[in-house]
Amino acid sequence: MRLRIIITGGTFDKQYDEIRGVLTFKDSHLPEILKYVRCTVPVTLEINQLVDSLDMRRANRLKILESCKKAPERSIVVTHGTDTMTETAQVLGRAGLDKTIVLTGAMVPYTFSNSDAVFNLGCAVTAAQCCDPGVYIAMNGRIFAWDNVQKIREKGEFEEKTGR
C-alpha cells in the first residue's frame, strides 16, 4: 500500500527564526521525521503549500481537495494547522472521495521539545491504512470522523462534538 502525505504547513512545520523572533516556514520537516521514525510504508511527499491555517482561505482548501482528487493513492495524510483543520476536513468530507484521508497537525512545532508532531503523524499514518474510506482527523491519540470533531482551544485538544 502506498501512502501520500500532502503537506500544507501549520505548526507542524514551523521553525523559530532567531533573527526576526517569530515562527515561520522554511521547508517541511516530513522527510527528516519519516527517516527518524524508520517508516517502512512507501510514502510520496507532496508540498501543497506552507501556510498557517489561520491564514487559509477557501482557495487554499480547494487546492488541498484538488491534490486529494489527483492523488493516485487511496490512502492520504494531510498535515495541517490545528486552528482550522476541521474546516478543511469539512471541505474534503463533503467531496465524498472514495479514499481514506486523515488530517493531522501539532500543537507544538516538531523542532521544539515535547512536540506532539511525531506522535500525531504516526497515528495518522496508521489510520490512513486501517480506516474505511472517508475523512478523519487524527489528534491526541484519537481518530475522529470529519463531521464529529471540534478543537477545544482552552485544553489544546480535539474531542467529539457535544450535543449531537
Residue pairs with C-beta under 8 A, 6 or more apart in sequence:
1 41
1 42
1 75
1 129
2 41
2 42
2 43
2 44
2 72
2 73
2 75
3 41
3 42
3 43
3 44
3 73
3 75
3 76
3 77
3 125
3 128
3 129
4 43
4 44
4 45
4 46
4 71
4 72
4 73
4 75
4 76
4 77
5 30
5 43
5 44
5 45
5 46
5 76
5 77
5 78
5 79
6 46
6 48
6 64
6 67
6 68
6 71
6 76
6 77
6 78
6 79
7 13
7 28
7 30
7 45
7 46
7 47
7 48
7 50
7 79
8 48
8 49
8 50
8 51
8 53
8 56
8 60
8 64
8 78
8 79
8 80
8 81
8 88
9 25
9 49
9 50
9 51
9 52
9 53
9 79
9 80
9 81
10 51
10 52
10 53
10 79
10 80
10 81
10 82
10 85
10 105
10 106
11 23
11 81
11 82
11 105
11 106
11 107
11 108
11 109
12 29
12 79
12 80
12 81
12 104
12 105
12 106
12 109
12 110
12 117
12 121
13 25
13 27
13 28
13 29
13 30
13 50
13 79
13 109
13 110
14 23
14 24
14 25
14 52
14 109
14 111
15 23
15 24
15 25
15 26
15 29
15 109
15 111
16 22
16 23
16 24
16 109
16 111
16 112
17 23
17 24
23 109
25 50
25 51
27 50
28 45
28 47
28 50
28 79
29 110
29 111
29 117
30 45
30 79
31 45
33 110
33 117
33 118
33 121
34 43
34 45
36 118
37 118
37 121
37 122
39 125
41 125
41 129
44 73
46 67
46 71
48 63
48 64
48 67
49 60
49 63
49 64
51 60
51 81
52 81
52 83
53 80
53 81
53 82
53 83
53 84
53 85
53 88
53 105
54 81
54 83
54 84
56 81
56 84
56 87
56 88
58 91
61 87
61 88
61 91
62 91
64 78
64 80
64 88
64 91
64 92
65 91
65 92
65 95
68 76
68 78
68 92
68 95
68 97
68 99
68 101
69 95
69 97
71 99
73 99
74 98
74 99
74 100
74 133
75 99
75 100
75 128
75 129
76 99
76 100
76 101
76 102
76 128
77 101
77 102
77 103
77 104
77 121
77 124
77 125
77 128
78 88
78 92
78 101
78 102
78 103
78 104
79 103
79 104
79 105
79 121
80 88
80 103
80 104
80 105
81 105
82 105
82 106
82 107
82 139
82 151
82 158
83 151
85 103
85 105
85 137
85 139
85 151
86 137
86 146
86 149
86 150
86 151
88 103
89 103
89 135
89 136
89 137
89 146
89 149
90 146
90 147
92 101
92 103
92 135
92 146
93 134
93 135
93 146
93 147
97 133
97 135
98 133
99 133
100 127
100 128
100 129
100 131
100 132
100 133
100 134
100 136
101 128
101 134
101 135
101 136
102 124
102 127
102 128
102 131
102 135
102 136
102 137
102 138
102 143
103 124
103 135
103 136
103 137
103 138
104 120
104 121
104 123
104 124
104 137
104 138
104 139
105 117
105 120
105 139
106 115
106 116
106 117
106 120
107 116
107 156
108 114
108 115
108 116
108 117
109 115
109 117
110 117
110 118
116 140
119 141
120 138
120 139
120 140
123 138
123 139
123 141
123 142
123 143
124 138
127 136
127 138
127 143
131 143
134 145
134 146
135 145
135 146
136 143
136 144
136 145
136 146
137 143
137 144
137 146
137 149
137 158
138 144
139 157
139 158
140 157
140 158
142 158
142 159
144 158
144 159
144 160
148 160
148 161
148 164
149 158
149 159
149 160
149 161
150 158
150 159
150 160
150 161
150 162
151 157
151 158
152 158
152 159
